[in-house]
């Protein structure tokens, strides 16, 4: 997998987590632990993208 493909795959995962967060927030009683987990994973992906991009 090339560097560009890896970054694109990470961006897609980041978008999917965004959608999952929106879905969780739209529920009548959002699960705070799930929201925390999703946000943490999004941040990890963002950090990984930044790390790869600076190489």
Secondary structure, DSSP 8 states (H G I E B T S, - for coil): --HHHHHHHHHHHHHHHHHHHHHHHHSTT--HHHHHHHHHHHHHHHHHHHHHHT-
